[in-house]
Amino acid sequence: MLRTLASFTVLACVALGQPAAPLTFSVASIRPHPDPPHSIGISTSGNRLTVEASYVGAVIAYAYDLKNYQLDVPKALPAAFDAMYDIVAQADGDGEPSKDQFRQMLQALLADRFKLKVHREMRELPVYALVVGKNGPRFKESAPDAPAGGNHTVKGRNQTATLSQATMESVAREISNSGVDRPVLDKTGLTGKYDIKLEATPEFRINNNPQPEDISIFDAVQNQLGLKLEPQKAMLEILVVDHAEKPSPN
């Protein structure tokens, strides 16, 4: 009888649209990273999430699936944002949570241990629109049976990205990662998947120590891809940090 009543309660909650309990990690350890980092990043394996030598801003960006320009931290940074942390967190059970589930659990962990409070808002920001140049694209669609993937190499001062089955959104992301001073949005209207090769000198090298043989990302996009970066403004969603503290002890 009790089991029947419990089942009825669960079904009633679903029927009435009551939100399910938030996903949380069963165990989590958070420690300041004490030494110069040997490796940096966030990874998952099985039911475990591991953060190595990462700043809180990077952890928030991962938890909320943000691009770097979508996170706004107040200038008066809390002390929590000045240190790197190591985090090991484990979910219940032996199954492997999805990436979205890991993100939800990490959001709950940040709220619980760092007392993180955030809100979202729309802001008009300067962007680069990636558009097709006047002579059209200089790349071809990938063969249907071509494996999807990417390879990044460094030669001298230049970096080369070679992509297969690449969408224009992923190309815009590659250009954003080259160090341009504003977000890059795909406005090409191209919906296929393409073979892309883009070689350019990172902007920080050009800005700090320009050389005659440098290839600006703006020139590379135009000359190698037949595309163009146009300065525009766009309304983008931003996550604003309202409050955060040093993490509570383990």
C-alpha positions as CSV (number, residue, x, y, z in Angstrom):
1,M,0.0,0.0,0.0
2,L,2.8,2.4,0.9
3,R,4.6,1.7,-2.3
4,T,1.4,2.3,-4.3
5,L,0.9,5.7,-2.5
6,A,4.6,6.6,-3.2
7,S,4.2,5.8,-6.8
8,F,1.0,7.8,-7.0
9,T,2.8,10.8,-5.4
10,V,5.6,10.7,-8.0
11,L,3.1,10.4,-10.9
12,A,1.0,13.3,-9.4
13,C,4.1,15.5,-9.3
14,V,4.9,14.8,-12.9
15,A,1.3,15.4,-13.9
16,L,1.1,18.7,-12.0
17,G,4.4,19.9,-13.6
18,Q,6.3,20.1,-10.4
19,P,10.1,20.4,-11.1
20,A,12.2,17.3,-10.4
21,A,14.9,17.5,-7.8
22,P,18.1,19.1,-9.1
23,L,20.9,16.7,-10.0
24,T,23.8,16.8,-7.5
25,F,27.2,15.1,-6.9
26,S,27.2,12.6,-4.1
27,V,30.8,13.4,-3.2
28,A,33.0,16.5,-4.0
29,S,36.4,17.6,-3.0
30,I,37.5,21.2,-3.7
31,R,41.1,22.4,-2.9
32,P,43.2,25.4,-3.9
33,H,45.8,24.3,-6.5
34,P,49.1,24.7,-4.5
35,D,51.8,24.5,-7.2
36,P,52.4,25.7,-10.7
37,P,50.0,23.8,-12.9
38,H,51.3,20.8,-14.9
39,S,47.9,20.3,-16.6
40,I,44.9,22.6,-16.8
41,G,41.3,21.7,-17.7
42,I,38.0,20.0,-17.0
43,S,37.3,16.4,-17.9
44,T,34.8,13.6,-17.2
45,S,35.3,9.9,-16.9
46,G,32.5,7.5,-16.0
47,N,30.6,9.1,-13.1
48,R,33.5,11.4,-12.1
49,L,34.2,15.0,-13.1
50,T,37.8,16.4,-12.6
51,V,38.9,20.0,-12.6
52,E,42.6,20.6,-12.7
53,A,44.2,24.0,-11.8
54,S,41.3,26.0,-13.1
55,Y,40.0,29.5,-12.2
56,V,36.5,29.8,-11.0
57,G,35.5,31.7,-14.1
58,A,36.6,28.8,-16.3
59,V,34.5,26.4,-14.1
60,I,31.5,28.6,-14.4
61,A,31.9,28.9,-18.1
62,Y,32.0,25.1,-18.4
63,A,29.1,24.6,-16.0
64,Y,26.8,26.9,-18.0
65,D,28.3,26.0,-21.4
66,L,29.4,29.6,-22.1
67,K,31.8,31.1,-24.6
68,N,34.4,33.4,-23.1
69,Y,32.5,36.6,-24.0
70,Q,29.3,35.4,-22.3
71,L,30.6,35.6,-18.7
72,D,30.6,38.9,-16.9
73,V,32.4,39.0,-13.5
74,P,32.3,42.3,-11.5
75,K,35.5,44.3,-11.4
76,A,35.7,44.0,-7.7
77,L,36.5,40.3,-7.9
78,P,35.8,38.2,-4.8
79,A,38.9,36.3,-3.5
80,A,37.5,33.1,-5.0
81,F,38.2,34.3,-8.5
82,D,41.9,34.9,-7.8
83,A,42.9,31.3,-7.1
84,M,43.1,28.1,-9.1
85,Y,41.2,25.1,-7.8
86,D,41.3,21.3,-8.1
87,I,37.9,19.7,-8.0
88,V,37.0,16.0,-7.9
89,A,33.3,15.3,-7.9
90,Q,31.5,12.0,-8.2
91,A,27.8,11.2,-9.0
92,D,25.8,8.3,-7.6
93,G,25.7,5.0,-9.4
94,D,28.0,3.4,-11.9
95,G,26.4,4.9,-15.0
96,E,28.0,7.8,-16.9
97,P,26.0,11.0,-16.8
98,S,25.5,13.0,-20.0
99,K,27.4,16.2,-20.5
100,D,24.3,18.2,-19.7
101,Q,23.8,16.3,-16.5
102,F,27.4,16.9,-15.5
103,R,26.9,20.6,-16.2
104,Q,23.7,20.7,-14.0
105,M,25.5,19.0,-11.1
106,L,28.4,21.4,-11.4
107,Q,26.0,24.4,-11.3
108,A,24.6,22.9,-8.1
109,L,28.1,22.4,-6.7
110,L,29.1,26.0,-7.4
111,A,25.9,27.3,-5.8
112,D,26.4,25.1,-2.7
113,R,30.2,25.4,-2.1
114,F,31.0,28.8,-3.7
115,K,27.7,30.4,-2.9
116,L,27.5,31.4,-6.5
117,K,24.5,33.5,-7.6
118,V,24.1,34.6,-11.2
119,H,21.5,36.0,-13.6
120,R,21.1,36.2,-17.4
121,E,20.6,39.3,-19.4
122,M,20.7,40.4,-23.1
123,R,23.3,43.0,-24.1
124,E,24.3,44.6,-27.4
125,L,27.9,43.8,-28.0
126,P,30.3,44.4,-30.9
127,V,30.8,41.3,-33.0
128,Y,32.4,40.2,-36.2
129,A,29.8,38.7,-38.7
130,L,31.3,35.9,-40.8
131,V,29.9,36.5,-44.3
132,V,30.6,35.2,-47.8
133,G,33.0,37.4,-49.9
134,K,32.0,38.8,-53.2
135,N,33.7,36.0,-55.2
136,G,32.2,33.2,-53.1
137,P,33.7,30.5,-50.9
138,R,37.0,29.0,-51.7
139,F,36.4,25.6,-50.1
140,K,34.4,22.5,-50.9
141,E,31.8,20.3,-49.2
142,S,33.2,17.3,-47.4
143,A,32.6,13.9,-49.0
144,P,29.6,12.2,-47.3
145,D,31.8,9.3,-46.0
146,A,34.6,11.6,-44.8
147,P,35.3,11.3,-41.1
148,A,34.5,14.3,-39.0
149,G,37.4,15.8,-37.1
150,G,40.0,18.5,-36.8
151,N,43.8,18.8,-36.7
152,H,45.7,21.8,-35.3
153,T,49.4,22.3,-36.0
154,V,52.0,25.0,-35.3
155,K,54.7,26.0,-37.8
156,G,56.9,28.9,-36.8
157,R,54.7,31.8,-35.8
158,N,51.6,30.4,-37.5
159,Q,48.8,28.1,-36.5
160,T,46.9,25.9,-38.9
161,A,43.4,24.4,-38.5
162,T,42.5,21.6,-40.8
163,L,38.9,20.5,-40.4
164,S,36.6,17.9,-42.1
165,Q,32.8,17.9,-42.0
166,A,33.1,21.4,-40.5
167,T,30.0,23.6,-40.1
168,M,30.2,27.4,-40.5
169,E,29.5,27.7,-36.8
170,S,32.6,25.6,-36.0
171,V,34.6,27.8,-38.4
172,A,33.4,30.9,-36.6
173,R,34.5,29.3,-33.4
174,E,37.9,28.6,-34.8
175,I,38.3,32.2,-35.8
176,S,37.1,33.4,-32.4
177,N,39.8,31.2,-30.8
178,S,42.5,32.9,-32.9
179,G,42.4,35.9,-30.5
180,V,40.2,38.4,-32.4
181,D,38.9,41.2,-30.2
182,R,35.2,40.3,-30.4
183,P,32.9,37.3,-30.8
184,V,32.5,35.9,-34.3
185,L,29.0,34.9,-35.5
186,D,28.2,32.8,-38.5
187,K,26.2,34.9,-41.0
188,T,27.2,33.1,-44.1
189,G,24.0,31.3,-44.7
190,L,26.0,28.1,-45.6
191,T,24.4,25.1,-44.1
192,G,26.6,22.2,-45.4
193,K,29.7,20.5,-43.9
194,Y,33.0,21.5,-45.5
195,D,36.7,20.7,-45.7
196,I,38.5,23.7,-44.3
197,K,42.1,24.7,-44.0
198,L,43.0,28.0,-42.3
199,E,46.5,29.2,-41.5
200,A,47.1,32.5,-39.7
201,T,49.4,34.2,-37.1
202,P,47.7,34.5,-33.7
203,E,46.6,38.1,-33.1
204,F,48.6,38.4,-29.9
205,R,51.9,37.7,-31.8
206,I,51.0,40.3,-34.5
207,N,50.1,42.9,-31.8
208,N,53.2,42.3,-29.7
209,N,55.9,41.7,-32.3
210,P,54.7,42.0,-35.9
211,Q,56.8,40.4,-38.6
212,P,56.6,40.9,-42.4
213,E,55.6,37.3,-43.1
214,D,52.7,37.3,-40.6
215,I,49.3,36.3,-41.9
216,S,46.5,38.3,-40.2
217,I,43.4,36.2,-39.5
218,F,41.3,38.9,-41.4
219,D,43.5,38.4,-44.5
220,A,43.5,34.6,-44.1
221,V,39.7,34.4,-43.8
222,Q,39.3,36.4,-47.0
223,N,42.2,35.0,-49.1
224,Q,42.1,31.4,-48.0
225,L,38.3,30.9,-47.4
226,G,36.7,33.5,-49.6
227,L,34.8,34.8,-46.5
228,K,34.9,38.1,-44.7
229,L,34.7,39.4,-41.2
230,E,32.4,42.4,-41.0
231,P,32.2,44.5,-37.8
232,Q,28.6,44.6,-36.5
233,K,26.6,44.8,-33.3
234,A,24.4,42.0,-32.0
235,M,22.2,41.2,-29.0
236,L,23.8,38.4,-27.0
237,E,22.9,36.6,-23.8
238,I,25.3,37.2,-21.0
239,L,25.6,35.4,-17.6
240,V,26.4,37.9,-14.9
241,V,27.9,36.9,-11.6
242,D,26.1,38.5,-8.7
243,H,27.9,36.9,-5.8
244,A,30.6,34.3,-5.1
245,E,32.7,33.3,-2.1
246,K,35.7,31.1,-1.4
247,P,34.6,27.5,-1.3
248,S,33.4,25.9,1.9
249,P,35.7,23.3,3.4
250,N,35.4,19.7,2.2
